[in-house]
Amino acid sequence: MTPRPSPRGTSDAAAARASLFRLSGERGIAVIDRNGRLIRVGDRVTIGNGITGVVAFSIDTDEFSDAFPREQWHYLGRGIMVRSEQAGLVHLSEGDDDIEVIEPASG
């Protein structure tokens, strides 16, 4: 799906990135998918090259779990960790046109 231009001549995804950047301040931009969706823990995502997985934690939204505690992973500074069947743990520190939420987390 190609992002459609917004009235100001930018894509919806670019507008979402700008909005998230304003909200996140010094921490920088949160990882969002190619459609402008904020990626959250539990989302099933595709990250390109046939790799799919579930978001294990998000430093950007400060969402961690018992299996992936903040104390052990915050040193990465930013981004998300995807637990994939094909590649194991994959750390992504910024959005990419290849990242897409294919099934949002339930709940």
Residue frames relative to the residue before (quaternion, step in Angstrom):
aa qw qx qy qz dx dy dz
M 1.0000 0.0000 0.0000 0.0000 0.00 0.00 0.00
T 0.2691 -0.7695 0.5604 0.1462 3.57 -0.74 1.02
P 0.4645 -0.6718 0.4856 0.3117 3.62 -0.81 0.94
R 0.3461 -0.7354 0.5405 0.2171 3.55 -0.95 0.81
P 0.5710 -0.6122 0.4140 0.3573 3.60 -1.05 0.67
S 0.3652 -0.6898 0.5745 0.2467 3.54 -1.12 0.67
P 0.7182 -0.4547 0.2870 0.4416 3.59 -1.22 0.23
R 0.6983 0.4561 -0.2848 0.4725 3.61 1.07 -0.55
G 0.6205 -0.5894 0.3335 0.3955 3.58 1.24 0.21
T 0.6220 0.4893 -0.3687 0.4877 3.59 1.21 0.21
S 0.5618 -0.5931 0.4445 0.3675 3.57 -1.19 0.44
D 0.6457 -0.5046 0.3997 0.4109 3.55 -1.27 0.36
A 0.6464 0.5206 -0.3217 0.4557 3.60 0.99 -0.83
A 0.6498 0.4998 -0.3203 0.4747 3.59 0.97 -0.79
A 0.6391 0.5137 -0.3248 0.4714 3.58 1.00 -0.75
A 0.6399 0.5127 -0.3223 0.4731 3.58 1.02 -0.78
R 0.6315 0.5253 -0.3310 0.4643 3.60 0.99 -0.81
A 0.6592 0.5066 -0.3090 0.4618 3.58 0.92 -0.89
S 0.6472 0.5164 -0.3110 0.4666 3.56 1.00 -0.83
L 0.6691 0.4844 -0.2981 0.4783 3.60 0.92 -0.88
F 0.6162 0.5417 -0.3526 0.4501 3.58 1.03 -0.72
R 0.6477 0.5071 -0.3201 0.4699 3.58 0.95 -0.85
L 0.6831 0.4935 -0.2858 0.4563 3.59 0.99 -0.82
S 0.7445 0.4371 -0.2361 0.4460 3.58 0.97 -0.80
G 0.3097 -0.8077 0.4680 0.1811 3.58 1.25 -0.13
E 0.8642 -0.0750 0.0644 0.4934 3.55 -0.93 -0.93
R 0.5985 0.5839 -0.3740 0.4012 3.62 1.08 -0.56
G 0.4904 -0.6538 0.4456 0.3653 3.58 1.17 -0.34
I 0.7039 -0.4771 0.3355 0.4054 3.49 -1.33 -0.06
A 0.4476 -0.6667 0.5284 0.2756 3.55 -1.07 0.77
V 0.5507 -0.5970 0.4563 0.3634 3.56 -1.18 0.49
I 0.0123 0.7789 -0.6250 0.0503 3.54 -0.80 1.10
D 0.5022 -0.6596 0.4595 0.3187 3.55 -1.16 0.49
R 0.7362 -0.4506 0.2796 0.4204 3.55 -1.30 0.12
N 0.6723 0.4631 -0.2970 0.4954 3.59 1.26 -0.25
G 0.6063 -0.6008 0.3372 0.3973 3.57 1.28 0.19
R 0.4882 0.6627 -0.4348 0.3652 3.61 1.25 0.17
L 0.4495 -0.6456 0.5485 0.2833 3.54 -1.05 0.82
I 0.3190 -0.7535 0.5453 0.1820 3.59 -0.82 0.98
R 0.1132 -0.8165 0.5662 -0.0029 3.55 -0.79 1.14
V 0.6552 -0.4933 0.3956 0.4134 3.55 -1.29 0.36
G 0.7772 0.3146 -0.2620 0.4779 3.55 -0.97 0.94
D 0.5115 0.6237 -0.4326 0.4028 3.60 1.24 -0.24
R 0.3056 -0.6915 0.6171 0.2181 3.55 -1.11 0.73
V 0.0344 -0.8265 0.5597 -0.0485 3.55 -0.71 1.12
T 0.2520 -0.6754 0.6544 0.2283 3.49 -1.39 0.26
I 0.1634 -0.8225 0.5411 0.0632 3.58 -0.88 0.93
G 0.6878 -0.4752 0.2701 0.4776 3.56 1.23 0.39
N 0.8164 0.2471 -0.2075 0.4789 3.55 -1.31 0.39
G 0.6715 -0.5262 0.2928 0.4317 3.59 1.09 0.69
I 0.5244 0.6359 -0.4117 0.3887 3.59 1.26 0.17
T 0.0009 -0.7748 0.6315 -0.0300 3.54 -0.88 1.05
G 0.1450 0.7947 -0.5831 0.0860 3.54 -1.22 0.40
V 0.4933 -0.6239 0.5206 0.3105 3.51 -1.39 -0.12
V 0.4744 -0.6621 0.4993 0.2954 3.56 -0.99 0.86
A 0.2874 -0.7953 0.5203 0.1191 3.55 -0.57 1.24
F 0.7713 -0.1510 0.0899 0.6117 3.57 1.10 -0.72
S 0.2070 -0.7548 0.6110 0.1188 3.51 -1.34 0.42
I 0.3204 -0.7369 0.5667 0.1821 3.54 -0.61 1.15
D 0.6337 0.5790 -0.3235 0.3982 3.59 1.01 -0.85
T 0.7656 0.2978 -0.1742 0.5430 3.60 1.02 -0.76
D 0.4073 -0.7398 0.4358 0.3112 3.58 1.39 0.09
E 0.4218 0.6700 -0.4826 0.3745 3.56 0.99 0.96
F 0.0623 0.7810 -0.6129 0.1026 3.54 -0.64 1.19
S 0.2686 -0.7480 0.5792 0.1814 3.58 -1.29 0.01
D 0.6916 -0.4411 0.3511 0.4515 3.55 -1.31 0.07
A 0.6708 0.5023 -0.2947 0.4592 3.59 1.02 -0.79
F 0.7723 0.1709 -0.0769 0.6070 3.58 1.19 -0.63
P 0.0566 -0.8538 0.5170 0.0220 3.62 0.39 1.21
R 0.6479 -0.5504 0.3882 0.3558 3.52 -1.17 0.78
E 0.6551 0.5586 -0.3135 0.4006 3.57 0.87 -0.98
Q 0.7240 0.4349 -0.2445 0.4763 3.58 1.08 -0.65
W 0.7924 0.3509 -0.1543 0.4745 3.59 1.14 -0.53
H 0.5114 0.6797 -0.4269 0.3069 3.64 1.12 -0.35
Y 0.5267 0.6538 -0.4071 0.3599 3.62 1.18 -0.45
L 0.5584 0.6143 -0.3888 0.3995 3.61 1.19 -0.42
G 0.4476 -0.7589 0.3867 0.2725 3.57 1.27 -0.33
R 0.7859 -0.1751 0.1441 0.5753 3.56 0.94 -0.80
G 0.6467 0.5660 -0.3789 0.3434 3.52 -1.32 0.16
I 0.4528 -0.6429 0.5462 0.2887 3.49 -1.40 -0.36
M 0.2605 -0.7160 0.6152 0.2026 3.55 -1.31 0.31
V 0.1660 -0.7750 0.6064 0.0636 3.52 -0.81 1.09
R 0.2241 -0.7404 0.6211 0.1261 3.55 -0.94 0.97
S 0.0091 -0.8375 0.5440 -0.0501 3.57 -0.26 1.29
E 0.5483 -0.6052 0.4747 0.3282 3.50 -1.25 0.57
Q 0.7216 0.4776 -0.2400 0.4399 3.58 1.01 -0.84
A 0.8371 0.2005 -0.0579 0.5057 3.61 0.94 -0.83
G 0.5222 -0.6256 0.4281 0.3907 3.61 1.21 0.05
L 0.7658 -0.2896 0.2424 0.5205 3.58 -0.96 -0.85
V 0.0451 -0.7871 0.6149 -0.0175 3.55 -0.87 1.04
H 0.2038 -0.7761 0.5887 0.0980 3.59 -0.71 1.13
L 0.0630 -0.7756 0.6281 0.0045 3.56 -0.87 1.04
S 0.1984 -0.8322 0.5106 0.0858 3.57 -0.62 1.09
E 0.7896 0.1201 -0.1162 0.5905 3.58 1.24 0.00
G 0.6312 -0.5368 0.3989 0.3929 3.53 -1.27 0.37
D 0.0887 -0.7768 0.6234 0.0125 3.52 -1.24 0.49
D 0.5713 -0.6098 0.4250 0.3480 3.56 -1.11 0.62
D 0.6324 0.5347 -0.3361 0.4487 3.61 1.22 -0.29
I 0.6221 0.5501 -0.3489 0.4343 3.63 1.16 -0.45
E 0.1199 0.7861 -0.5983 0.0987 3.56 -0.87 0.99
V 0.3948 -0.6716 0.5711 0.2587 3.55 -1.02 0.84
I 0.1407 -0.8073 0.5689 0.0696 3.58 -0.66 1.09
E 0.7770 0.0158 -0.0417 0.6279 3.56 1.30 -0.29
P 0.3372 -0.7582 0.5177 0.2084 3.60 -0.42 1.16
A 0.6047 -0.5473 0.4307 0.3865 3.56 -1.20 0.54
S 0.4055 -0.6884 0.5365 0.2717 3.56 -1.06 0.69
G 0.6831 0.4853 -0.3564 0.4134 3.51 -1.19 0.53
